[in-house]
């Protein structure tokens, strides 16, 4: 399960309206398996397409891990995320690696690139973090605008089953520089999963508590395919996560789904 891109952050000392602020600082420590899993799935789905790709945009780029992997392949890379903190993390990582990645802080529902690209990726379910189900159409149109004719859109999503069965749980994470309590649930009336994140961060000799909240939406396969077709995509294919993720993860069927759609040549 990936953590959301739309988060309200606040502490007992002062509230903050910046989305995805605290989590951005510790994201790589919490999601140590994600890069390898994403790399494996990407090769499974895009293996025959990547050799023809010259330019790419990673949408919902987070701390920039995938964008940097593309840059190491010699591709022209754009990285887009709504969180200013995530964008700063991605830029810092690109500078340290001396890789040319253009990071753009923008809403995935209305982002624009300086030029069209061959491929848009959106890995580890950033799309689930859209505020409303209807926002998917804005993303699809923006992605179509960003792609060359014949370009591809690759993304993965949590399913309704994932939100209903996995979100109502509690997890405790304890690291040298933070502790975190994660607990959530599923709102059947609003058809949304939610997670509350309780942070405990060192402050001198004491620990200060902070809170973040996120909500996720989901779509049926029919809704996704209909939205993509209306935006000008064709040849839409889908894979259950068990088919494309590393066998060592022992993924269960029905919780995550991967899509690949091609923009019309016309």
C-alpha positions as CSV (number, residue, x, y, z in Angstrom):
1,X,0.0,0.0,0.0
2,X,1.4,3.4,-0.9
3,X,0.9,6.5,1.2
4,X,-1.3,9.3,-0.2
5,X,-0.4,12.5,-2.1
6,X,-3.3,14.5,-0.5
7,X,-2.6,15.0,3.2
8,X,-3.6,17.5,5.8
9,X,-0.7,18.0,8.2
10,X,-0.9,19.6,11.7
11,X,0.9,19.5,15.0
12,X,-0.1,20.5,18.5
13,X,2.2,23.6,18.1
14,X,1.0,25.0,14.8
15,X,-1.2,23.8,11.9
16,X,0.2,23.3,8.4
17,X,-1.7,23.3,5.1
18,X,1.2,21.8,3.1
19,X,0.2,18.4,1.7
20,X,2.5,15.4,2.1
21,X,5.0,17.2,4.3
22,X,6.2,15.0,7.1
23,X,5.8,11.8,5.1
24,X,7.9,13.1,2.3
25,X,10.9,13.4,4.7
26,X,10.7,9.7,5.7
27,X,9.1,8.2,2.7
28,X,12.1,6.3,1.4
29,X,12.7,4.8,4.8
30,X,9.2,3.5,5.0
31,X,8.9,2.2,1.5
32,X,12.1,0.2,1.1
33,X,10.5,-2.5,-1.0
34,X,8.8,-0.2,-3.4
35,X,11.6,0.7,-5.9
36,X,12.5,-3.0,-6.5
37,X,8.8,-3.9,-6.9
38,X,8.1,-1.0,-9.2
39,X,11.2,-1.9,-11.3
40,X,10.2,-5.5,-11.7
41,X,6.6,-4.6,-12.7
42,X,7.8,-1.9,-15.1
43,X,10.0,-4.4,-16.9
44,X,7.2,-7.0,-17.1
45,X,4.7,-4.5,-18.6
46,X,6.9,-2.1,-20.5
47,X,9.8,-4.4,-21.4
48,X,9.1,-4.3,-25.2
49,X,8.2,-0.6,-25.2
50,X,11.1,0.9,-23.2
51,X,13.8,0.4,-25.9
52,X,11.8,2.7,-28.1
53,X,11.2,5.4,-25.5
54,X,13.3,8.6,-25.7
55,X,11.4,10.8,-23.3
56,X,9.3,10.1,-20.2
57,X,7.3,11.9,-17.5
58,X,6.9,10.2,-14.1
59,X,3.6,11.5,-12.7
60,X,3.2,11.5,-8.9
61,X,7.0,11.1,-8.8
62,X,7.3,11.3,-5.0
63,X,11.0,11.5,-4.1
64,X,12.1,10.9,-7.6
65,X,13.4,7.3,-7.5
66,X,11.7,6.2,-10.7
67,X,12.6,9.4,-12.5
68,X,16.3,8.9,-11.6
69,X,16.2,5.3,-12.9
70,X,14.9,6.6,-16.3
71,X,17.6,9.3,-16.3
72,X,20.3,6.7,-15.8
73,X,19.0,5.0,-19.0
74,X,19.8,8.2,-20.9
75,X,16.2,9.3,-21.3
76,X,14.9,12.9,-21.2
77,X,13.0,12.9,-18.0
78,X,10.2,15.1,-16.4
79,X,8.9,14.4,-12.9
80,X,5.6,15.9,-11.6
81,X,4.3,15.9,-8.1
82,X,1.8,18.2,-6.2
83,X,3.8,18.1,-3.0
84,X,6.5,20.9,-2.8
85,X,8.3,18.8,-0.2
86,X,8.4,15.7,-2.5
87,X,9.6,17.9,-5.3
88,X,12.5,19.3,-3.2
89,X,13.5,15.7,-2.3
90,X,13.5,14.7,-6.0
91,X,15.5,17.7,-7.0
92,X,18.1,17.1,-4.3
93,X,18.4,13.4,-5.2
94,X,18.9,14.4,-8.9
95,X,21.6,16.9,-8.0
96,X,23.5,14.4,-5.9
97,X,23.3,11.9,-8.6
98,X,24.2,14.5,-11.3
99,X,21.3,13.5,-13.4
100,X,19.2,15.8,-15.6
101,X,15.6,15.5,-14.3
102,X,13.2,18.4,-14.7
103,X,11.0,18.4,-11.6
104,X,7.7,20.2,-11.9
105,X,5.4,21.0,-8.9
106,X,1.9,20.6,-10.4
107,X,-1.5,19.0,-10.0
108,X,-1.7,15.8,-12.1
109,X,-5.3,16.8,-13.1
110,X,-4.0,19.9,-15.0
111,X,-0.2,19.6,-15.5
112,X,1.5,20.7,-18.6
113,X,5.0,19.7,-20.0
114,X,7.2,21.9,-22.1
115,X,7.0,19.2,-24.8
116,X,5.3,16.0,-25.5
117,X,6.9,12.7,-24.4
118,X,6.8,9.1,-25.4
119,X,5.7,7.6,-22.1
120,X,3.9,8.7,-18.9
121,X,4.2,6.5,-15.8
122,X,2.3,6.8,-12.5
123,X,3.6,4.1,-10.1
124,X,2.6,2.9,-6.7
125,X,-1.0,4.2,-6.9
126,X,-0.8,8.0,-6.8
127,X,-4.1,8.1,-8.8
128,X,-6.0,6.7,-5.8
129,X,-5.1,9.8,-3.9
130,X,-7.2,12.1,-6.1
131,X,-9.9,13.9,-4.1
132,X,-12.9,12.6,-6.2
133,X,-13.5,9.8,-8.6
134,X,-14.4,12.3,-11.3
135,X,-10.9,13.8,-11.2
136,X,-9.6,10.8,-13.1
137,X,-11.0,12.3,-16.4
138,X,-8.8,15.4,-15.8
139,X,-5.7,13.3,-15.3
140,X,-6.5,11.2,-18.4
141,X,-6.9,14.4,-20.6
142,X,-3.7,16.0,-19.2
143,X,-1.7,12.8,-19.8
144,X,-3.1,12.5,-23.4
145,X,-2.0,16.1,-24.0
146,X,1.5,15.3,-22.6
147,X,2.0,12.3,-24.9
148,X,3.1,12.1,-28.5
149,X,0.6,10.3,-30.8
150,X,1.1,6.6,-30.1
151,X,2.7,7.3,-26.7
152,X,1.8,5.1,-23.7
153,X,0.3,5.7,-20.3
154,X,1.4,3.2,-17.6
155,X,-0.1,3.2,-14.1
156,X,-1.2,1.0,-11.2
157,X,-4.1,1.3,-8.7
158,X,-5.4,0.0,-5.5
159,X,-8.8,-1.7,-5.9
160,X,-11.9,-1.4,-3.8
161,X,-11.0,-4.7,-2.2
162,X,-7.7,-3.2,-1.1
163,X,-9.3,-0.2,0.5
164,X,-12.0,-2.2,2.2
165,X,-9.8,-5.0,3.6
166,X,-6.3,-3.6,4.0
167,X,-7.0,0.0,5.2
168,X,-8.8,-1.0,8.4
169,X,-5.6,-2.0,10.2
170,X,-3.0,-0.6,12.6
171,X,0.8,-0.6,12.1
172,X,3.6,0.7,14.2
173,X,6.9,1.9,12.7
174,X,9.9,2.7,14.9
175,X,13.1,4.2,13.4
176,X,16.1,6.0,14.9
177,X,14.7,9.4,13.9
178,X,10.9,8.9,14.2
179,X,8.1,6.7,15.3
180,X,4.8,6.4,13.5
181,X,1.4,4.9,14.2
182,X,-0.7,4.2,11.1
183,X,-4.3,3.2,11.3
184,X,-7.3,3.5,9.0
185,X,-10.6,2.3,7.7
186,X,-13.1,2.3,4.9
187,X,-16.1,4.7,4.6
188,X,-18.8,2.8,2.7
189,X,-21.1,5.7,2.3
190,X,-18.4,7.9,0.7
191,X,-16.7,4.9,-1.0
192,X,-13.3,6.0,0.3
193,X,-10.5,4.5,2.3
194,X,-8.7,6.6,4.9
195,X,-5.5,6.6,6.9
196,X,-4.6,8.6,10.0
197,X,-0.8,8.9,10.6
198,X,0.4,9.7,14.1
199,X,4.0,10.9,14.1
200,X,6.3,11.1,17.1
201,X,9.4,13.2,16.3
202,X,12.4,14.0,18.6
203,X,12.5,17.6,19.8
204,X,15.4,18.1,22.2
205,X,15.0,15.6,25.0
206,X,11.3,15.2,24.3
207,X,9.1,13.9,21.5
208,X,6.4,15.9,19.8
209,X,3.3,14.4,18.3
210,X,2.0,15.4,14.8
211,X,-0.9,14.1,12.8
212,X,-1.6,13.6,9.1
213,X,-4.7,12.3,7.4
214,X,-5.3,10.9,3.9
215,X,-8.2,9.5,1.8
216,X,-8.2,7.3,-1.2
217,X,-10.8,6.7,-3.9
218,X,-11.2,3.7,-6.3
219,X,-12.7,2.9,-9.7
220,X,-14.2,-0.1,-11.4
221,X,-12.4,-1.5,-14.5
222,X,-15.3,-0.2,-16.7
223,X,-15.0,3.3,-15.3
224,X,-11.2,3.3,-15.9
225,X,-11.5,2.1,-19.5
226,X,-14.4,4.4,-20.3
227,X,-12.4,7.4,-19.0
228,X,-9.3,6.5,-20.9
229,X,-11.2,6.0,-24.2
230,X,-12.9,9.4,-23.8
231,X,-9.5,11.0,-23.4
232,X,-8.3,9.5,-26.7
233,X,-6.6,6.2,-25.5
234,X,-6.9,2.8,-27.1
235,X,-5.4,-0.7,-26.8
236,X,-6.0,-0.7,-23.1
237,X,-4.6,-3.7,-21.2
238,X,-4.7,-4.6,-17.6
239,X,-2.8,-7.1,-15.3
240,X,-3.5,-8.2,-11.7
241,X,-0.5,-7.4,-9.5
242,X,0.2,-11.1,-8.9
243,X,1.1,-11.3,-12.6
244,X,3.7,-8.5,-12.7
245,X,5.1,-8.1,-9.2
246,X,8.0,-10.2,-7.8
247,X,6.9,-13.6,-6.6
248,X,8.8,-13.1,-3.4
249,X,6.2,-10.5,-2.3
250,X,3.5,-13.1,-2.4
251,X,0.9,-10.6,-3.6
252,X,-2.7,-11.7,-3.3
253,X,-5.0,-11.4,-6.4
254,X,-7.6,-8.7,-6.6
255,X,-5.9,-5.9,-4.5
256,X,-3.8,-4.0,-7.1
257,X,-4.1,-3.7,-10.9
258,X,-1.8,-2.4,-13.5
259,X,-2.8,-0.6,-16.8
260,X,-1.2,0.2,-20.0
261,X,-3.0,2.4,-22.6
262,X,-1.8,3.9,-25.9
263,X,-2.7,7.3,-27.1
264,X,-4.4,7.3,-30.5
265,X,-2.2,8.1,-33.5
266,X,-4.8,10.4,-34.9
